[in-house]
Amino acid sequence: MAPFKAEEGRSIREIAESLGIKTKTAYARLHLAREHLKTLALA
């Protein structure tokens, strides 16, 4: 999900629609992806 947002500049709503998930689910997954990236960056 993070690549969709960062590289393509797509909105959360557009990402959710393309993946067939709810907008809230897309927000949650993006949050988890960002947290994972922070963990990797600090390792």
C-alpha positions as CSV (number, residue, x, y, z in Angstrom):
1,M,0.0,0.0,0.0
2,A,2.8,2.4,0.8
3,P,4.1,2.3,-2.8
4,F,0.7,3.2,-4.1
5,K,0.5,6.2,-1.9
6,A,4.2,7.4,-2.3
7,E,5.0,6.6,-5.9
8,E,1.7,7.1,-7.6
9,G,0.2,9.8,-5.4
10,R,-3.1,8.0,-5.1
11,S,-5.6,8.8,-2.4
12,I,-6.5,6.3,0.3
13,R,-9.9,6.1,-1.2
14,E,-8.5,5.2,-4.6
15,I,-6.2,2.6,-3.1
16,A,-9.0,1.0,-1.1
17,E,-11.2,0.8,-4.2
18,S,-8.5,-0.7,-6.3
19,L,-7.8,-3.4,-3.6
20,G,-11.5,-4.0,-2.9
21,I,-11.2,-3.1,0.8
22,K,-12.8,-0.5,3.0
23,T,-11.2,2.9,3.4
24,K,-10.7,2.3,7.1
25,T,-8.9,-0.9,6.4
26,A,-6.6,0.9,3.9
27,Y,-5.8,3.5,6.5
28,A,-5.0,0.8,9.0
29,R,-2.8,-1.1,6.6
30,L,-0.9,2.0,5.6
31,H,-0.3,2.8,9.3
32,L,1.1,-0.7,9.9
33,A,3.3,-0.4,6.8
34,R,4.7,2.9,8.0
35,E,5.4,1.4,11.5
36,H,7.1,-1.6,9.9
37,L,9.3,0.7,7.8
38,K,10.3,2.7,11.0
39,T,11.3,-0.5,12.7
40,L,13.4,-1.6,9.7
41,A,15.0,1.9,9.5
42,L,16.0,1.8,13.2
43,A,17.4,-1.8,13.0
